[in-house]
Amino acid sequence: MENLFDLTGKTAVVIGGTSVLGSAMAVGLAEHGARVAIAGRNQKKAGTVLEQIEAAGGKGQAFFVEVTVKESIQELERSIREWAGGYHILINAAGVNASTPFFDLDMEEWDYIMSVNLKSVVMACQVFGKGMVESGNGGSIINISSVSSGPPLSKVFSYSVSKAGINNITQYLAREWAPHRVRVNAIIPGFFPAEQNRRLLTPERTEAIMRHTPMARFGNPEELKGTAVWLASEKASGFVTGALIRVDGGFGAMTL
């Protein structure tokens, strides 16, 4: 079983690796032997994640990236090639949210959310996916979706639209790149309180979420590690592509 999930010799790139969920998955990959590139804007946070990786006995490096700028993603790819010689795993975990009512939504906010949540994934897949396809060695891309990708949650219109796009991109690229052994999957996390959604969790909304979550609790970021490691490992999930994997405490199975 240890060999099944062994990522020794693999290099993983976690864009948005300074976020609550991204950092947990980065540490999880490192714990299973992967060398991890933590990519984000906040280098202080990246340093903290790097310390966690090293404390777990793993190896990593922090890199700056502006996910809304393709040239920055291209520079990140070049830097990782210089550092590690190549890469095998990509996690797209950058994301932002807003609770602006639909009629009050301005296009500047819409464009920003779409740029961070959706456009950045397209660009990262173009840059890193091309490298994986051309290498001939395959690879694993893991996109981070949301329970709001469909049916959409209330109060987060732009976010919901962007995450629905993530599901579509994931399955489109899975089909296109399967002949090249590049697998593309998405994780659909349930409610994991983090910086971007904590302000939305009013007592009333929290109560509604708990009623709709059979496990009646929030998720712990540590609970995403296993899914990320499974999808990253070709030995463990080599025949899995185009999958949208729910880690949501049963939220997606609930109706009445």
C-alpha positions as CSV (number, residue, x, y, z in Angstrom):
1,M,0.0,0.0,0.0
2,E,2.9,2.4,0.7
3,N,4.2,1.7,-2.8
4,L,0.8,2.5,-4.2
5,F,0.9,6.0,-2.9
6,D,4.6,6.6,-3.1
7,L,5.4,9.9,-4.9
8,T,9.2,9.7,-4.5
9,G,10.9,11.1,-7.5
10,K,7.9,13.2,-8.5
11,T,7.7,17.0,-8.5
12,A,4.4,18.6,-7.7
13,V,3.4,22.2,-8.4
14,V,0.7,23.7,-6.2
15,I,-0.5,27.0,-7.5
16,G,-2.4,28.6,-4.6
17,G,-0.2,26.6,-2.3
18,T,-0.3,29.3,0.3
19,S,-4.1,28.9,0.8
20,V,-5.6,26.8,3.5
21,L,-6.6,24.0,1.2
22,G,-3.7,24.3,-1.1
23,S,-1.1,24.2,1.7
24,A,-2.7,21.1,3.3
25,M,-2.5,19.3,0.0
26,A,1.1,20.5,-0.6
27,V,2.1,19.1,2.7
28,G,0.3,15.8,2.0
29,L,2.1,15.3,-1.3
30,A,5.4,16.0,0.4
31,E,4.7,13.5,3.2
32,H,4.4,10.9,0.4
33,G,7.7,11.7,-1.1
34,A,7.0,14.4,-3.7
35,R,9.2,17.4,-4.1
36,V,6.7,20.3,-3.9
37,A,6.8,23.8,-5.5
38,I,4.6,26.2,-3.5
39,A,3.5,28.9,-5.8
40,G,1.7,32.1,-4.7
41,R,1.9,35.8,-4.2
42,N,2.4,35.9,-0.4
43,Q,6.0,34.7,0.1
44,K,5.7,34.9,3.9
45,K,2.9,32.4,3.8
46,A,4.8,30.3,1.3
47,G,7.7,30.2,3.7
48,T,5.4,29.0,6.5
49,V,4.1,26.1,4.3
50,L,7.7,25.3,3.3
51,E,8.5,25.0,7.1
52,Q,5.6,22.6,7.5
53,I,6.8,20.5,4.6
54,E,10.4,20.3,6.0
55,A,9.1,19.5,9.5
56,A,7.3,16.6,7.9
57,G,10.5,15.4,6.4
58,G,9.7,16.6,2.9
59,K,11.4,18.8,0.4
60,G,10.0,21.9,-1.3
61,Q,10.7,25.4,-2.6
62,A,8.6,28.6,-2.6
63,F,8.0,30.4,-5.8
64,F,6.2,33.7,-6.7
65,V,3.4,33.7,-9.2
66,E,0.7,36.1,-10.2
67,V,-2.0,33.7,-11.4
68,T,-3.8,36.3,-13.5
69,V,-0.8,36.9,-15.7
70,K,0.2,34.3,-18.2
71,E,3.8,35.5,-18.4
72,S,4.1,35.0,-14.7
73,I,2.9,31.4,-15.0
74,Q,5.3,30.9,-17.8
75,E,8.2,32.2,-15.7
76,L,7.1,29.9,-12.8
77,E,7.3,27.0,-15.2
78,R,10.8,27.9,-16.3
79,S,11.9,28.4,-12.7
80,I,10.6,25.0,-11.7
81,R,12.3,23.3,-14.6
82,E,15.6,24.9,-13.5
83,W,14.9,23.8,-9.9
84,A,13.7,20.3,-10.4
85,G,14.3,19.4,-14.1
86,G,10.6,18.9,-14.7
87,Y,7.3,18.3,-13.1
88,H,4.7,15.6,-12.9
89,I,1.8,16.9,-10.8
90,L,-0.1,20.2,-10.9
91,I,-2.7,21.4,-8.4
92,N,-4.7,24.5,-9.3
93,A,-5.9,25.8,-5.9
94,A,-5.9,29.6,-6.2
95,G,-9.4,31.1,-5.6
96,V,-11.3,34.1,-4.5
97,N,-15.0,34.7,-3.5
98,A,-17.5,37.5,-3.0
99,S,-21.0,37.8,-1.8
100,T,-22.1,40.7,-3.9
101,P,-25.8,40.5,-4.9
102,F,-26.4,39.9,-8.6
103,F,-27.9,43.3,-9.4
104,D,-25.0,45.0,-7.5
105,L,-22.3,43.1,-9.3
106,D,-20.0,45.2,-11.4
107,M,-17.9,43.9,-14.2
108,E,-14.6,44.7,-12.5
109,E,-15.4,42.3,-9.6
110,W,-16.8,39.7,-12.1
111,D,-13.6,39.9,-14.2
112,Y,-11.4,39.6,-11.2
113,I,-13.1,36.5,-9.8
114,M,-13.2,34.9,-13.3
115,S,-9.5,35.7,-13.8
116,V,-8.4,34.2,-10.5
117,N,-10.7,31.2,-10.4
118,L,-11.1,30.2,-14.0
119,K,-8.8,32.0,-16.4
120,S,-5.8,31.1,-14.2
121,V,-6.6,27.4,-14.5
122,V,-6.9,27.7,-18.2
123,M,-3.5,29.4,-18.4
124,A,-1.8,27.0,-16.0
125,C,-3.1,24.0,-17.9
126,Q,-1.9,25.6,-21.1
127,V,1.6,26.1,-19.7
128,F,2.1,23.1,-17.5
129,G,-0.2,20.8,-19.4
130,K,1.8,21.4,-22.6
131,G,5.0,20.5,-20.8
132,M,3.4,17.2,-19.5
133,V,2.1,16.3,-23.0
134,E,5.4,17.0,-24.7
135,S,7.4,15.2,-22.1
136,G,5.8,11.9,-23.1
137,N,5.9,10.8,-19.4
138,G,2.2,11.7,-18.6
139,G,1.2,13.6,-15.5
140,S,-1.6,14.5,-13.1
141,I,-3.5,17.7,-13.0
142,I,-5.9,18.3,-10.1
143,N,-8.2,21.3,-10.2
144,I,-10.1,22.5,-7.2
145,S,-13.8,23.0,-7.8
146,S,-16.6,23.6,-5.3
147,V,-20.0,22.3,-4.1
148,S,-21.3,25.5,-5.6
149,S,-20.3,24.4,-9.1
150,G,-23.8,23.0,-9.5
151,P,-26.4,23.3,-8.3
152,P,-25.1,26.8,-7.3
153,L,-25.2,28.0,-3.7
154,S,-27.0,31.3,-2.9
155,K,-25.0,34.5,-2.4
156,V,-21.9,33.6,-4.4
157,F,-23.0,34.0,-8.1
158,S,-19.7,34.8,-9.7
159,Y,-17.8,32.2,-7.7
160,S,-20.4,29.5,-8.6
161,V,-20.1,30.3,-12.3
162,S,-16.3,30.1,-12.2
163,K,-16.4,26.7,-10.4
164,A,-18.9,25.3,-12.9
165,G,-16.3,26.3,-15.5
166,I,-13.7,24.3,-13.6
167,N,-15.7,21.2,-13.9
168,N,-16.1,21.7,-17.7
169,I,-12.4,22.4,-18.2
170,T,-11.5,19.3,-16.2
171,Q,-13.5,17.0,-18.3
172,Y,-12.7,18.6,-21.6
173,L,-8.9,18.3,-21.0
174,A,-9.2,14.8,-19.6
175,R,-10.7,13.7,-22.9
176,E,-8.1,15.6,-25.0
177,W,-5.0,14.5,-23.1
178,A,-5.9,10.9,-22.2
179,P,-3.9,9.6,-25.1
180,H,-0.8,11.3,-23.6
181,R,-1.3,9.8,-20.2
182,V,-2.0,13.2,-18.7
183,R,-4.9,12.7,-16.3
184,V,-7.1,15.7,-15.4
185,N,-9.4,15.5,-12.4
186,A,-11.1,17.8,-9.9
187,I,-11.7,17.7,-6.2
188,I,-15.1,19.2,-5.1
189,P,-14.5,20.2,-1.5
190,G,-17.5,20.8,0.8
191,F,-17.3,23.5,3.5
192,F,-13.8,24.0,4.8
193,P,-13.8,27.4,6.6
194,A,-11.0,29.5,5.1
195,E,-10.1,33.1,4.7
196,Q,-12.2,33.5,1.5
197,N,-15.4,32.1,2.9
198,R,-15.3,32.7,6.6
199,R,-17.0,36.1,6.4
200,L,-19.9,34.4,4.6
201,L,-20.5,31.9,7.4
202,T,-23.1,33.8,9.4
203,P,-24.8,31.8,12.2
204,E,-27.9,31.4,10.0
205,R,-25.9,30.2,7.0
206,T,-23.8,27.9,9.1
207,E,-27.0,26.3,10.5
208,A,-28.3,25.8,7.0
209,I,-25.1,24.2,5.9
210,M,-25.1,21.8,8.8
211,R,-28.7,20.8,8.0
212,H,-27.6,19.9,4.5
213,T,-24.4,18.1,5.4
214,P,-25.2,14.5,6.7
215,M,-21.9,14.5,8.7
216,A,-23.1,17.7,10.3
217,R,-19.7,19.4,10.5
218,F,-17.2,21.4,8.6
219,G,-14.3,19.7,6.8
220,N,-10.7,19.7,8.1
221,P,-8.1,20.7,5.4
222,E,-6.1,17.6,6.4
223,E,-9.0,15.5,5.0
224,L,-8.1,16.6,1.5
225,K,-4.6,15.1,1.7
226,G,-5.7,11.5,0.9
227,T,-7.7,12.5,-2.2
228,A,-4.9,14.7,-3.5
229,V,-2.3,12.0,-3.0
230,W,-4.5,9.3,-4.6
231,L,-5.1,11.4,-7.7
232,A,-1.5,12.4,-7.9
233,S,-0.3,8.8,-7.9
234,E,-0.3,7.1,-11.3
235,K,0.0,3.7,-9.5
236,A,-3.1,4.4,-7.4
237,S,-5.4,6.2,-9.9
238,G,-3.9,5.5,-13.3
239,F,-7.2,4.8,-14.9
240,V,-9.0,7.8,-13.3
241,T,-9.4,10.9,-15.5
242,G,-12.3,13.4,-16.0
243,A,-13.5,12.6,-12.5
244,L,-15.1,15.1,-10.1
245,I,-14.4,13.8,-6.7
246,R,-16.5,15.0,-3.8
247,V,-15.0,15.5,-0.4
248,D,-18.0,17.2,1.2
249,G,-19.4,15.2,4.2
250,G,-22.3,14.0,2.0
251,F,-23.5,17.6,1.0
252,G,-23.9,16.6,-2.6
253,A,-26.0,13.5,-1.7
254,M,-28.5,15.5,0.2
255,T,-32.0,16.6,-0.9
256,L,-34.6,16.7,1.8
